[in-house]
Amino acid sequence: KDGSAAAKKSEIVTYPDTPHAFNADYRPSYRKDQAEDGWKRALAWFKANGVT
């Protein structure tokens, strides 16, 4: 188990019935809503943890 500060502040979000590589807008597996939500969450996490 990772004891780093970042790991303690992490959250795992899953998108049921969403295929692998859903963020790749050039693939048939792309899912716009899930990709936008995931990107929004990633940017918020970076900001909250001093990465940006």
ROMAR-499905 format. One line per 10 residues: number of its first residue (from 1); for each residue z, y, x of N, C-alpha, C, O, CB. Coordinates in nm, 4 decimals, decimal comma. Glycine has a CB too. Example, Ala and Ser with C-alpha at 12.3 -4.5 7.8 and 13.67 -1.06 7.14 Angstrom:
1> 0,7800 -0,5690 1,3190 0,7800 -0,4500 1,2300 0,7800 -0,3300 1,3200 0,8465 -0,3319 1,4236 0,9046 -0,4473 1,1308 | 0,7080 -0,2250 1,2850 0,7140 -0,1060 1,3670 0,7870 0,0030 1,2900 0,8039 0,1138 1,3409 0,5725 -0,0598 1,4084
//
This chain:
1> 0,0000 -0,1186 0,0843 0,0000 0,0000 0,0000 0,0000 0,1242 0,0882 0,0739 0,1319 0,1864 0,1220 0,0002 -0,0956 | -0,0825 0,2199 0,0528 -0,0956 0,3435 0,1292 0,0191 0,4377 0,0936 0,0371 0,4715 -0,0234 -0,2327 0,4112 0,1021 | 0,0963 0,4800 0,1926 0,2087 0,5683 0,1673 0,1769 0,7148 0,1915 0,2678 0,7978 0,1934 0,3238 0,5282 0,2521 | 0,0499 0,7484 0,2101 0,0144 0,8872 0,2376 0,0414 0,9770 0,1180 0,0467 0,9307 0,0041 -0,1316 0,8970 0,2775 | 0,0586 1,1063 0,1452 0,0827 1,2033 0,0383 -0,0330 1,2054 -0,0600 -0,0113 1,2152 -0,1808 0,1047 1,3431 0,0963 | -0,1551 1,1965 -0,0102 -0,2721 1,1993 -0,0984 -0,2728 1,0787 -0,1918 -0,3062 1,0915 -0,3096 -0,4018 1,2027 -0,0158 | -0,2365 0,9630 -0,1404 -0,2353 0,8424 -0,2236 -0,1310 0,8539 -0,3336 -0,1528 0,8054 -0,4446 -0,2081 0,7179 -0,1380 | -0,0196 0,9166 -0,3048 0,0851 0,9325 -0,4045 0,0427 1,0281 -0,5152 0,0960 1,0220 -0,6260 0,2128 0,9820 -0,3390 | -0,0522 1,1158 -0,4863 -0,0992 1,2132 -0,5842 -0,2301 1,1701 -0,6509 -0,2885 1,2459 -0,7283 -0,1177 1,3481 -0,5176 | -0,2747 1,0511 -0,6215 -0,4030 1,0043 -0,6728 -0,3911 0,9470 -0,8137 -0,2831 0,9098 -0,8594 -0,4609 0,8998 -0,5798
11> -0,5051 0,9415 -0,8801 -0,5141 0,8854 -1,0142 -0,6413 0,8021 -1,0192 -0,7448 0,8432 -0,9668 -0,5138 0,9977 -1,1248 | -0,6340 0,6872 -1,0810 -0,7527 0,6036 -1,0984 -0,7994 0,6183 -1,2421 -0,7234 0,5953 -1,3362 -0,7233 0,4534 -1,0636 | -0,9251 0,6570 -1,2579 -0,9841 0,6743 -1,3901 -1,1006 0,5769 -1,4008 -1,1853 0,5706 -1,3117 -1,0308 0,8228 -1,4142 | -1,1047 0,5019 -1,5088 -1,2167 0,4117 -1,5325 -1,2908 0,4549 -1,6578 -1,2332 0,5146 -1,7487 -1,1684 0,2655 -1,5454 | -1,4170 0,4241 -1,6607 -1,5021 0,4560 -1,7751 -1,5543 0,3235 -1,8304 -1,6498 0,2674 -1,7767 -1,6207 0,5531 -1,7349 | -1,4923 0,2731 -1,9375 -1,5342 0,1450 -1,9938 -1,6835 0,1429 -2,0294 -1,7394 0,2427 -2,0748 -1,4514 0,1137 -2,1175 | -1,7444 0,0305 -2,0083 -1,8866 0,0100 -2,0390 -1,9778 0,1043 -1,9616 -2,0871 0,1373 -2,0075 -1,9104 0,0278 -2,1873 | -1,9327 0,1475 -1,8442 -2,0134 0,2345 -1,7587 -2,0518 0,1538 -1,6344 -1,9639 0,0999 -1,5670 -1,9353 0,3668 -1,7199 | -2,1811 0,1445 -1,6029 -2,2257 0,0622 -1,4906 -2,1972 0,1253 -1,3545 -2,1656 0,2437 -1,3439 -2,3729 0,0354 -1,5031 | -2,2094 0,0433 -1,2522 -2,1976 0,0879 -1,1132 -2,3027 0,1960 -1,0859 -2,4124 0,1918 -1,1416 -2,2146 -0,0323 -1,0142
21> -2,2693 0,2912 -1,0015 -2,3597 0,4000 -0,9605 -2,3966 0,4923 -1,0762 -2,5081 0,5440 -1,0823 -2,4865 0,3421 -0,9000 | -2,3028 0,5125 -1,1671 -2,3295 0,5963 -1,2839 -2,3456 0,7437 -1,2492 -2,3902 0,8220 -1,3331 -2,2187 0,5806 -1,3841 | -2,3101 0,7830 -1,1273 -2,3224 0,9235 -1,0865 -2,4583 0,9545 -1,0234 -2,4894 1,0710 -0,9983 -2,2115 0,9587 -0,9885 | -2,5378 0,8537 -0,9980 -2,6684 0,8721 -0,9334 -2,7740 0,9057 -1,0387 -2,8235 0,8173 -1,1086 -2,7095 0,7445 -0,8541 | -2,8076 1,0337 -1,0490 -2,8962 1,0777 -1,1576 -3,0410 1,0314 -1,1437 -3,1227 1,0579 -1,2319 -2,8940 1,2265 -1,1656 | -3,0731 0,9643 -1,0372 -3,2085 0,9105 -1,0173 -3,2174 0,7621 -1,0533 -3,3221 0,6996 -1,0360 -3,2520 0,9307 -0,8722 | -3,1068 0,7061 -1,1035 -3,1051 0,5645 -1,1376 -3,0897 0,5444 -1,2882 -3,0362 0,6314 -1,3569 -2,9921 0,4933 -1,0630 | -3,1358 0,4315 -1,3395 -3,1186 0,4028 -1,4821 -2,9718 0,3899 -1,5235 -2,9396 0,4029 -1,6416 -3,1920 0,2755 -1,5174 | -2,8832 0,3646 -1,4279 -2,7406 0,3493 -1,4574 -2,6692 0,4834 -1,4749 -2,5505 0,4857 -1,5075 -2,6736 0,2704 -1,3470 | -2,7387 0,5937 -1,4542 -2,6790 0,7275 -1,4659 -2,6218 0,7495 -1,6054 -2,6867 0,7203 -1,7059 -2,7832 0,8362 -1,4340
31> -2,4991 0,8016 -1,6098 -2,4328 0,8368 -1,7351 -2,3835 0,9807 -1,7215 -2,2842 1,0063 -1,6534 -2,3139 0,7378 -1,7681 | -2,4521 1,0734 -1,7854 -2,4265 1,2165 -1,7699 -2,2813 1,2553 -1,7975 -2,2183 1,3202 -1,7140 -2,5170 1,2940 -1,8614 | -2,2285 1,2176 -1,9108 -2,0923 1,2582 -1,9467 -1,9889 1,2072 -1,8471 -1,9011 1,2822 -1,8046 -2,0579 1,2082 -2,0859 | -1,9990 1,0816 -1,8102 -1,9044 1,0232 -1,7161 -1,9200 1,0855 -1,5771 -1,8209 1,1128 -1,5094 -1,9236 0,8712 -1,7089 | -2,0439 1,1077 -1,5352 -2,0680 1,1681 -1,4044 -2,0102 1,3090 -1,3973 -1,9473 1,3453 -1,2979 -2,2180 1,1712 -1,3740 | -2,0309 1,3882 -1,5015 -1,9776 1,5244 -1,5027 -1,8247 1,5242 -1,5045 -1,7615 1,6052 -1,4368 -2,0314 1,6014 -1,6237 | -1,7660 1,4339 -1,5814 -1,6207 1,4257 -1,5860 -1,5647 1,3820 -1,4511 -1,4666 1,4391 -1,4035 -1,5759 1,3289 -1,6960 | -1,6249 1,2832 -1,3899 -1,5790 1,2366 -1,2591 -1,5891 1,3442 -1,1529 -1,4979 1,3594 -1,0715 -1,6584 1,1158 -1,2162 | -1,6976 1,4186 -1,1521 -1,7162 1,5262 -1,0533 -1,6127 1,6363 -1,0758 -1,5548 1,6883 -0,9804 -1,8604 1,5849 -1,0618 | -1,5898 1,6716 -1,2029 -1,4906 1,7737 -1,2367 -1,3521 1,7301 -1,1880 -1,2777 1,8104 -1,1316 -1,4887 1,7999 -1,3898
41> -1,3181 1,6040 -1,2098 -1,1885 1,5526 -1,1667 -1,1764 1,5511 -1,0140 -1,0709 1,5831 -0,9592 -1,1669 1,4120 -1,2224 | -1,2840 1,5141 -0,9467 -1,2813 1,5111 -0,7998 -1,2593 1,6507 -0,7430 -1,1766 1,6691 -0,6536 -1,4122 1,4518 -0,7446 | -1,3321 1,7483 -0,7938 -1,3168 1,8857 -0,7448 -1,1759 1,9384 -0,7719 -1,1178 2,0065 -0,6874 -1,4209 1,9779 -0,8104 | -1,1211 1,9074 -0,8891 -0,9852 1,9515 -0,9217 -0,8836 1,8869 -0,8280 -0,7887 1,9522 -0,7848 -0,9511 1,9181 -1,0682 | -0,9032 1,7588 -0,7964 -0,8113 1,6905 -0,7043 -0,8187 1,7532 -0,5655 -0,7158 1,7783 -0,5029 -0,8439 1,5396 -0,6964 | -0,9407 1,7785 -0,5173 -0,9560 1,8424 -0,3861 -0,8827 1,9752 -0,3815 -0,8104 2,0032 -0,2859 -1,1042 1,8634 -0,3533 | -0,9010 2,0571 -0,4843 -0,8374 2,1884 -0,4893 -0,6850 2,1750 -0,4934 -0,6143 2,2455 -0,4215 -0,8873 2,2672 -0,6115 | -0,6354 2,0857 -0,5765 -0,4903 2,0668 -0,5916 -0,4251 2,0141 -0,4640 -0,3058 2,0347 -0,4416 -0,4618 1,9709 -0,7064 | -0,5033 1,9465 -0,3809 -0,4484 1,8848 -0,2593 -0,4926 1,9552 -0,1319 -0,4836 1,8987 -0,0229 -0,4890 1,7395 -0,2525 | -0,5407 2,0790 -0,1455 -0,5723 2,1606 -0,0286 -0,6940 2,1175 0,0495 -0,7052 2,1488 0,1680 -0,4580 2,1619 0,0613
51> -0,7851 2,0467 -0,0136 -0,9038 2,0005 0,0576 -1,0135 2,1079 0,0557 -1,0943 2,1153 0,1483 -0,9561 1,8695 -0,0048 | -1,0164 2,1901 -0,0480 -1,1164 2,2960 -0,0550 -1,0538 2,4315 -0,0423 -1,1241 2,5325 -0,0462 -1,1935 2,2877 -0,1834
//
